[in-house]
Amino acid sequence: MVLDAGVLPLLRNLLSSSKASIVKEAAWAACNILAGTERQRELFIAADLLAPLVKVLSHPEPKYVFFLF
């Protein structure tokens, strides 16, 4: 599984990128992980990635939020 390969710490950096296109893909990946299995959600939470994802969702520029829906 990709999560076992150590991708979650990298995802944190991507979620805080200054490039909207990178943030978009990272947020999309985060949402896919959260829509996965219970184990995948647990790994995501254990990697402390909820706060960075919430930060993206709270961004004042709508383009950072709209691409997730």
Secondary structure as the mmCIF struct_conf table of DSSP 4:
data_model
#
loop_
_struct_conf.conf_type_id
_struct_conf.id
_struct_conf.beg_label_comp_id
_struct_conf.beg_label_asym_id
_struct_conf.beg_label_seq_id
_struct_conf.end_label_comp_id
_struct_conf.end_label_asym_id
_struct_conf.end_label_seq_id
HELX_RH_3T_P HELX_RH_3T_P1 VAL A 2 ALA A 5
TURN_TY1_P TURN_TY1_P1 GLY A 6 GLY A 6
HELX_RH_AL_P HELX_RH_AL_P1 VAL A 7 LEU A 15
TURN_TY1_P TURN_TY1_P2 SER A 16 SER A 16
BEND BEND1 SER A 18 SER A 18
HELX_RH_AL_P HELX_RH_AL_P2 ALA A 20 LEU A 34
TURN_TY1_P TURN_TY1_P3 ALA A 35 ALA A 35
BEND BEND2 GLY A 36 GLY A 36
HELX_RH_AL_P HELX_RH_AL_P3 GLU A 38 ALA A 46
TURN_TY1_P TURN_TY1_P4 ALA A 47 ASP A 48
HELX_RH_AL_P HELX_RH_AL_P4 LEU A 50 LEU A 57
TURN_TY1_P TURN_TY1_P5 SER A 58 SER A 58
BEND BEND3 PRO A 60 GLU A 61
TURN_TY1_P TURN_TY1_P6 PRO A 62 PRO A 62
HELX_RH_AL_P HELX_RH_AL_P5 LYS A 63 PHE A 66
TURN_TY1_P TURN_TY1_P7 PHE A 67 LEU A 68
#
